[in-house]
Amino acid sequence: MTAIPPPARVGDAVADVDTPALLLDLDVFDANVAGLHGEVARHGGRLRAHGKAHKCSEIGRRQVAAGAVGLCCQKVGEAEVFVAGGLRDVLVSNVVVGASKARRLAALAGRARVGVCVDSALQVAQLADATAEAGTRLDVLIEIDVGQRRCGVAEPQEAIALADAIAAAPGLALRGLQAYHGRAQHLRDPAERASAVAAAAARARVFRDALVAAGHRCDEICGAGTGSYRNELTSGLYTELQAGSYVLMDADYFANQPDPAAPPLGQALSVLCTVITVRPGHAVLDGGLKTFAVDSGKPQMMLPGWTVLGLSDEHTVIAPGEGAAPLAVGDKVRLAPGHCDPTVNLHDWFVAHRAGRVEGLWPIDARGALF
């Protein structure tokens, strides 16, 4: 496979970056890292930054250098990329099914501290067989359903049965519980998010107490995200927070009403596009559905007065409002994606910039790591 060259060179003006390109404003990125990491540290918490948002080892290394205890991710392939990129403490914060994936995780555990989630006996058995064959050890979190209605066991007795099976496997070590409430991240009102997390924490306490009463340790309760992390941080229950989008941000997160007690976060991520056609009443950009994920809505123009009308495979059509500055063919504009995670997965490079100049070209090295 031919390597995809970056759309710019270090030192280039941002205006000269080829398009479509994924831009990362380093001043905003640094402020977001300092704000969230500082808030976690002030409350004595631990951040395990989520790599699924950026899929980039360079960003992961910077998060760890800024105080994160490690990274989490959602796929075995992402974990392999991050370990190859120098990260030495990685959690797959997702359940993994399949003997081949279990063997890959067991092999990876020979190079770094690696954890994974489970919610079924089959997963435990596959991980136990793989670690026995590899002679390695995996940390295991039992995932519980705290309101996401996705993965996770529903009853404490299920968690106890899994803990018993983990305890019987020499290559597995029970770390605790995965209690992530994804739905809470995008509840718009801060009071709604606080209520949802309080309910999730109450449910997680029931599971923790049941495990302890059954003779199992439950040292970690992990979860949280960019939208709700301060609620988990101050819950008195969660030990590791798994925020990830905070380093990038997107239009959907900015649709939330911010928590007034949390440090503000800025829009670090944008997509640079070129105007390729101008007609009365609309203009066309050179990036479309292959450039932007639209599961959380259309991207938003960062040029005042212009709005996005629609997208097709290779084009975005935009329209001016009253007072909008005119655009000409060849002009470049920035847009904020609706959802940062899947948008990043469409690109090969972050163009990291500061003060109008390209400062770094960071490969999105876990792009496409889907299994």
N, C-alpha and C positions, 0 to 999 in steps of 0.2 A: 504494500500500500504506500503510495506517495505521500510524504509528509506535506501538510498544508502550511504554506509559508505565512508568517504573521502579516497583518495588514499595514504595518508601519515599522519604523526603525526607532530605536531609542534616540531621543533628541529631536525628532520630528515635531513640528507644530501639530496640535490636535486637528487643526483645519486641513492638514495634509494627509490625515489617516484615510486609507482606502475604506470603502463601505460595501455592505453593511458591516459594522464593527461594534464589538461589545466594549464599552468604555467603563473604567473604574476610576472615580475621582479619589485620589489618595488622601487629600485633606479631609474629605467627608468620611472615607473609610477609617482613617486613623482616629477621628473624633468618635465614630460609632464604637470602635473597639475600646477606646479609653473610657467612654461613658458606661457601656454595659459591663465590661470587665471590672471597672472601678466600683460599680454598684454591687456586683456580686461579692467582691472582696470586702467591701464595707460591712456586709451582713454575714461575713464568715462562711459564704457558700463556695461551691466548686462548680466551675463551668467545664463541661465537656462539649466543645463547640461542634455543631452539626455540619459535616462536610457535604451533605447531599445538596445543600444550597449552592455551593460554589464549585465543587468537584475539582479543586485545584490545590495541589500539594503546597505551593508557595503560600497561599492564603492560610492553609492549615499550619504551616510552620510559624507564620507570623502570629496566629492566634495562640499557639503554645508559648511562643516567646513572650506574649503579653499576659500569660498567666493561666491559660486553659490547661487542665490536667491531661488532656488528650483530645481525640476527635471521636465522633460517632458518624456512622454512615448507614445506608440502607441495604447495600448489596455486598456480596463477597468480593466481587470485582473491584468495587470502590476501596474496600479494605486493603486489597492487594496493592492497588496503586498507591495508597497513602503510606503503607509500610515501605514500599519501594522508594517513596519520596522522603523517607527519613522520620516518619511519625512512628513512635514506639509504643503507643497505648491507644488502641482503636477498638471501639465497640460497634458491632453490627446491631443497631437498635431496631431490629426487625427479626421475625422468625424466618428460619432457613430450612427448606425441605429439599432432600435429595442427597444420596450418598456421595456423589461427586463433589457437591458443594461442601459437605461435611469434611471430606478429605482435604479439600483446599484450605478450609479454615484450620484444620488440625496441623497442616504443614506450615501455615502462616504463623501459628502459635510457637513455632520453633525460632522465629525471628523477632517477635514482639509480644507484648501483652495483648491478648485478643479476647474479646467477649462477644456473646451472641445471645439472642432472646429465644425462648421456646414457649409454646402453648399447647404442645401435644406430646404424647409418649413416643410417637414415631421419631420426632425430631431428637429427643433425648437419646433414643437408641442409636440413631445414625451418628450422632456426635460422639457417643460413648465408643462405638466401634472404630470410628476414625481416629480418635485420640489413642486408643489402645494400639492400633496399628502403627501410628506415627511416634508413639512414645512422648506425646506432648500433653499440655494441659490447657483447657479452655475455661474462662469464666462464663457463667451462665446467669442470665436474669430471666425470671418467670414473668412473661407479659400478662398483665391483667387488663380487662376491659373496664375503663373508668368513665365511659360515656362516648367514646369514639365510635363504637359499634363497627369495629373492624376486626383486628386480631386481638387475642387475649382471652384468658380463661374467665369464666363468668362466676364461679363459685370458689370459696376458700378450699373446699375439699379437693377440687381439681388441682389447685396449687400445691397442696400437701402431697398429693400422689406424685406430682412431678418432682417435688423436692426429695421425696423418698428415692425416686429413680436416679436423680442426680447424685445423691449421697452414695448410692451403690456403685457408681462409676468412678474408678480411680482417676480418670483423666478429666473429670468435670468438677468444677467448684462453684457452688451456689453463691452468687454475689448478692442477690436480693430481688427486687421487683422493678419491672419497667411499667410505669404508670403514666403514659403520655395521653393527654387529652387534646387531640388535634383540633377538634371542633371549637374549643375555647379560644384558639388563636385568632379567629376571625369574627368573633362576636363583637359588634361595633361599640357597645357601651362598656366602659370600664367596670361598672357595677355588675353587668352580666358576666364578664370574664371572671371577676372575683368570685361570684357565686358558683360558677361552673367549676372552678379550680377547688373551691372549698368542698364541694360535693365529691370531687375526684379524690381529694386528700382524705376525706372521711372514709371513703371506700377502700383506699389503699391501707389505711390504718387497720381496718378489719382483717385484710389479708395478712398484713405483717404480724398482727397479734396471733392469728391462727397458726402461722408458720412457727413462731416462737413457742407457742403453747405445745406444738407438736415436736419440739426439740430441734428445730432448724434455726440457723442463724439468718438474719435478714439485715445485713450491714448497709445496704444501699437501697434507696428508692429514687429512681431516676425518671425524668420526664421534663416537661416545660418546653416552651418555645418562645420566639421573639415577641409574640403578642401577649403572653401571660407570665413571662418568667419571674416578674417581681412578686406575683401572687404565690408561686411555688417557693420562691426564695424566702418569703416571710411566713410560710406555713408552719414552720417548726417540724416538718416531716421530710421533705425532699432533700436529698444529700447531693445529687448531681443534676445540674440544669443542662438542657440540650438545645439551647437557642442556636440558630444558624443563619437565618435570613438577615439578622441585624447588621452584618457587615456589608450587605448589598442594598436591601430594601426594594419595595416595588409599590405599584399603585394600589394594590389591594390592601397591603398593610397600612398605607396612608389613608385608606377609607375608614380605618378604626379611629375612634376618639382616643387620644393618647391618655395613658395613665398619668395624672398630674404629678405623681410622686416619682416617676421614672425619668431618667435622663432622656432628653430628646434624641431622636435618631434622624439622620439625613439620608437623602436619596443619593447613594454613592454610585449605583449602577445606572447606566443609560445605554441606549443603542444609537449609534451615529448612522444616519442615512443621507443619501444624496437625492436632491430633487432632479428627476429625469424628464419630467414633462410638466408644463404649466399651461392650463387652459382657463378660460373665464369661469370662475366659480370653484375651481379645484386645482390641485397639484398632485403629482404622483411621485412616490419615493421608491428607492430601489431595494427595499426589504419588505417581505410579506410574511406569510405563514411559516416559511422556512427560516425566518429570522426571529419571530416573536411567538411565544406561546400565548394562546388566547382563552385558556380554560377559566381564567379569573377576569376576563374582560379584555377589551382592546387596549393596546398601549396608549399612553397619553402624551400628547405633544408637550414639550417643555418650552416651546416658543409661544408666548402669549398670543391669544387671538385665533389660533389654529386648532382645529379638532380633527380627529380621525373619523372618517366615514366608514371605511371598511377595508378588508384585507383579502388578497388572493395569494396564490403560491409565491409570487415574486414581487408583489406590489402592495403598497399601502396608499390609499387615496385619502387626501386630507383636504379640508375646506376652510376658507378664511371666515372669521366673524367680523363684526364691526370693529374698525380700528386696527385690524391685523396688518402687520408690516408686509409688504409684497415680497414674494419669493421669485427667484429666477432659476432657470435650468443651471445646474452646477452648484447651487447653494447646498450647504449641509445643515441638518437639523438633528436635534436629539429628542429621543422619546423615552419615557419611563415605561418598562414592561409591566403588564398586569400582574404577572407571577414570575418571580425571579428564577426559581429552581428549574423549571422546564425550559425557560428561555436560555439559560446558561448552557443547558445540554444540547442546544442547537449550534453552539459556537466552539471554535478551537482555541481561541486566545482571549485573554483579558488584555486590553490596552490600558495600562495603568498610567495615569497622567497627573501632573501637578503644575499649576501656574501656566497652563496652556501648552505644556510640552509633554511628550511621551517620556516617562521615567522608567517604565518596565514593560516587558512583553511576557506574560505569564501563561504558559500552556494550561489548558483545561484538561489535564492529563487523565482524569477519570470520566471524561465525556464518553457516553455510550457503554459504560460499565453496567450493564443491565442484569447480569446473572453471576 
